[in-house]
Amino acid sequence: MSTFRQEVMKYEKLCEVNGVPEETVMSYLVELSQRERYDLYANYDEEMPADLQKEFAAGMERILKQEPMAHVLGYSWFYGYKFIVNENVLIPRYETEELCANVLGEMDRYFADQNTIECADVGTGSGAIAITLCKEEPKVHMTATDISEEALLTARQNAANNDADVTFLCGDMVKPLIERGMKLDVLVCNPPYIPQEEKMEKSVVDFEPHVALFGGEDGLKFYREVFEDCQKVLKEKAFMAFEMGWDQRERMSALVEEKLPGWRYEIRRDINGKDRMLFVYRNLG
């Protein structure tokens, strides 16, 4: 039998050899054992139970082959909520939590006096953004769209698991909202924004849906679509919020100015100082 320390050190060395971040070992063990990190460290020299060691070894074997830890676990945490993830949806990223926090702040700023905030999450994937906003702001009436029926099955299950009241619509970007004559206070979108030819890590390309990753030749294909259609679904006073690539500031600014001349917009930085969020305002000072 091995101790927790021996198992962790063994797999940290294997991670280094296989190009996997070493911190993945402890993160996976915390989730698998359902013990707090400090508790594991305090009992580092205890023997690891045989059943846990077997499950840990099997999971680490998959992780060492570049399979994402979230797929091995079958879930991921986002904004304190637990989301099922699989090959049909993008694994929620920490950067997107910042987008949600910023959107919630802007809702408070502009719509504090409203009883209901009509909001849509376009290209919802796992439903992480839609469900988080719905749970964190009780005024939100949330609709979420996705072109993938398989993704929506996962999103609906996540909404049920998190007791979130979200209406899910299958269709291409904003089109399902237009078809239903909807009018929004807030449109949120984390579209595929990676240029088609950009090289990605094996753990992303081999295991996550390409439809949720790549945004055409320059990565801006889906922003163009939303900008061209947004006036059909936005109220006279409304805002849109997008996640974006860290290196897209100049191209994104030019695109907003071309498609939505006169509209105020801001590109915001994330906690790492990278340009990662675009906010576009319609008649909001």
Secondary structure as UniProt FT lines:
FT   HELIX           4..18
FT   HELIX           23..33
FT   HELIX           37..42
FT   TURN            43..45
FT   HELIX           50..64
FT   TURN            65..66
FT   HELIX           69..73
FT   STRAND          75..78
FT   TURN            79..80
FT   STRAND          81..84
FT   TURN            87..88
FT   HELIX           94..111
FT   TURN            112..113
FT   STRAND          117..122
FT   TURN            125..126
FT   HELIX           128..136
FT   TURN            138..139
FT   STRAND          140..146
FT   HELIX           149..161
FT   TURN            162..163
FT   STRAND          166..170
FT   TURN            173..174
FT   HELIX           175..179
FT   TURN            180..181
FT   STRAND          184..189
FT   TURN            196..197
FT   HELIX           202..205
FT   TURN            206..207
FT   HELIX           210..212
FT   HELIX           221..229
FT   HELIX           230..232
FT   STRAND          234..243
FT   TURN            246..247
FT   HELIX           249..259
FT   TURN            261..262
FT   STRAND          264..269
FT   TURN            271..272
FT   STRAND          275..282
//
